[in-house]
Amino acid sequence: MELANSAPEDQGPLDADKVASEAEAAAEVLAPHLRPTPARLSDHFSEQLGVEIYLKPENFQRTGSFKVRGAGYALSKLNTQQRRWGVVAASAGNHAQGVASAARRMDIKALIVMPESTPNTKLDAVRALGAEVELHGPTFDDSYERAKEIESDRGLAMIPPFDHPDVIAGQGTVGLEILDEVPEAGTIIASVGGGGLIAGLAAAVKKRRPDVRVIGVVASGAASLARSLEAGKIVNTQTIKTIADGIAVKQVGELCFPLIQELVDQVVTVDDDHMARAILSLLERERMLAEAAGAAPLAALLDRRVRVNGKVVALVSGGNLDVNLLSRIIGKGLALQNRYARIQVVLHDVPGSLMNLSKIVADERVNIIHIEHDRMSTAVPINHTVSTLYLELRGREHLESLIQKLLAEGYEVWREDN
């Protein structure tokens, strides 16, 4: 997770118009170095939700997320001495790759401090981009403190993950692209962690089109922004619990928060289960891999949590998802849709019992993935066994049909609800 760094010294509140103008300048600087990610209409989600839904696939961006925008623009603004000495950043993933990629392109040395628990895939990706990596501490907070020490001791320029004017302006370029790609957009939805993306996007969009609704989505397990808006001041969230590591922040940025208060029309929360469903839906319906933070806007739409106007653009902000986590998310998503289920059936422990049960399940066109038997269970008589069936189904109605069939045949069925 990432914790907002303090605002630059002597930096007062950012003016929205100046941020928007800076985003325009950033767009020109970054254009030659960004991969085109044109927003595309999703027929499936549009039909499902009854409104035109466009997806802005920043997961196809260089390094797999929008972070290369803010990092690239911030590095472009460094002076000659700063470029000569190099930069330092702290990150658990996407920001690290954004800084490393931009630094390599500009021939600037980069040192990235990452938590000791960072998956090897992310470490390898950052190192492959030419950056030096130092592992420090169990959390991002520890890594960030170490990065500040390096900034002070070695004179390297700190590139913050979100709470910096140049980073905010760089992220705002995605909003300008959305307006060009979907001129009639009425609503833009983006995930929010520290707030750099939504602050820059909102400033850039509202300058051109004040009528466009800008909606932020936060993880319910990392809801600093939502709580801060309720309190009218920045609130630090001590406990973080979410699979959306890209937006798992303890505190919204000090520069970002006033812009969000002024410009963002609505902020909603989504939980991990809804993000898991959205990840699975994007994989199946759009052949698109998104990390949890990237799928959060779609999760909010599918759960009908947002108020939208006109054509809707959902920003898929990143796709850097650890393979091990992906397998668990897919399993969870299938279970939530009742396409994967686990039930327990009490059987007489005699030859032929399992064969009879399997025939009933097969007749219902249900696939048995795995079976476990517990002959030692104290919940059934000594001459019985509890058989746990792991099933592949077509959905809730299919599961209910199977259970009713088993009950009609005299079986005792214990269902494990999701």
Order of alpha helices (4+ residues) and beta strands (2+ residues): alpha-beta-alpha-beta-alpha-alpha-beta-alpha-beta-alpha-beta-alpha-beta-alpha-beta-alpha-beta-alpha-alpha-beta-alpha-alpha-beta-alpha-beta-alpha-beta-beta-alpha-beta
